[in-house]
């Protein structure tokens, strides 16, 4: 889900249904994703997690908006599911994630 914060910056809200999370490994995976994107990874080309919100039935990761494409879709068309160095650089420039 796309959202806008008080500073008029685009954000993405990634929702996870808590009821579908049944194994301890899944809970740990959600926590690790939050921790990595909030505290551990600090690089201008990696989106940051702004916040994590909890409701009764869902957990919501609030992330910086990285652009209008899904990397999964892009990689599914590439041999070996990898981008060439030139293609990766072009995508970073297109999304404004390159400084």
Secondary structure by P-SEA (a helix, b strand, c coil): ccccccccbbbbbbbbcccccccaaaaaaaaaaaaaaccccccccccccccccccccbbbbbbcccccccaaaaaaacccccccaaaaaaaaaaacccc
